[in-house]
């Protein structure tokens, strides 16, 4: 499902996303957003209904933008070797999950009673799994991969691992170097390195 956004809505959502990324959802007020966007507070109610509903709009907006950027990304790597494409696919998912980490708690709650959010996620996951399957088949055909795992299994491993680390900072920070404010950056590096080893092991990667 593709939702149309007006320029004013996109402006407000862009401002809201930057503030929420910096201060968190609870730490960002409607007044903060309206002041930064240089609009009247009532405009947020007019366009979105409430801050909570605005978050749902923001999530759909982000998925829409991510799907567009993924289509461009997939085209860029289209002619690369399968091992390069797979590495870039894993990096893409991990980077998106960490970059937009502030959505995850919201999504878990909202998806329980919002079928449109479920549909948005389903379309993106399906698109990504299809691309991953294409790369796996290409790798098998060229002989660099000796195993052909199901793309949905690889995707669930990548997403599950990333979300565990994002949501369990108290535990995982024990194993991540650096200061607290650098946690997500350092954790992302560690997760990516681990996932690349895992994914290529499962694929039976055979470098030529």
Secondary structure, 3 states (H helix, E strand, C coil): CCCCCCHHHHHHHHHHHHHHHHHCCCCCCHHHHHHHHCCCHHHHHHHHCCHHHHHHHHHHHHHHHHHHHHHHHHHHCCCCCHHHHHHHHHHHHHHHHHHCHHHHHHHHHHCCCCHHHHHHHHHHHHHHHHHHHHHHHHHHHHCCECCCCCHHHHHHHHHHHHHHHHHCHHHHHHHCCCCHHHHHHHHHHHHHHHHHHHHHHHHCECCC
